[in-house]
Amino acid sequence: MAISSNFNMLRFEAPRDLLQITDGTPRPEQAVEIANPAVWVSSLVNQQWQAQNDLQRLTELCGDSYNRTDRRTREIEQAFQTLAEGTRYIYDRVNANKKIAEEWVRNELSKAANGYQSLRRNVWQAIIEGTNEANE
């Protein structure tokens, strides 16, 4: 006999920081599980995960030539930091079983969405330029 359930669970991992990504250190094993997460939580988690993957790809492509003093690199890192800090705040609040103010959520989602779009645009532009330079 099969048991059906409409129970929805999200495993929410702590975001990686820039140093972990650029140095290749492993992901922290910190995670919380959220029953029936709000759509915005799933959206923010997905943006954070994508940003981590994009930044990882960029650092792999650049290798030793990853220049942290370059303007575009600083913009990428700042956009990632904004997203990671917001995600980390939510992670810490959920992990501590504390409420998150709805006004803060709206503001943070807006900053996260803008930060992620900026990060993604700059990362892929850097990847394209790096690939073109490697092929020349």
Residue pairs with C-beta under 8 A, 6 or more apart in sequence:
7 35
7 36
8 35
8 36
8 37
9 33
9 34
9 35
9 36
9 37
10 33
10 34
10 37
10 41
10 42
10 45
11 31
11 32
11 33
12 31
12 32
12 33
12 34
12 37
12 41
12 45
12 91
12 94
13 27
13 28
13 30
13 31
13 91
14 28
14 30
14 31
14 88
14 91
15 48
15 52
15 83
15 84
15 87
15 88
15 91
16 27
16 28
16 52
16 84
17 84
18 55
18 77
18 80
18 81
18 84
19 25
20 26
20 27
20 28
21 52
21 55
21 56
21 59
22 55
22 59
22 66
22 68
24 59
30 91
30 95
32 91
32 94
32 95
34 41
34 94
40 105
40 109
41 90
41 94
43 109
44 86
44 87
44 90
44 108
44 109
44 112
45 87
47 83
47 87
47 112
47 113
47 116
48 83
48 84
48 87
48 112
50 116
50 120
51 79
51 80
51 83
51 84
51 116
51 119
51 120
54 119
54 120
54 123
54 124
55 76
55 80
55 119
55 123
57 123
57 127
58 66
58 76
58 123
58 126
58 127
58 130
59 66
61 127
61 130
61 131
62 126
62 130
66 73
67 73
68 74
68 77
72 122
72 125
72 126
73 126
75 118
75 122
76 119
76 122
76 123
76 126
79 115
79 116
79 118
79 119
79 122
80 115
80 119
82 111
82 112
82 115
83 112
83 115
83 116
83 119
86 108
86 111
86 112
87 112
89 108
90 100
90 108
93 99
93 100
94 100
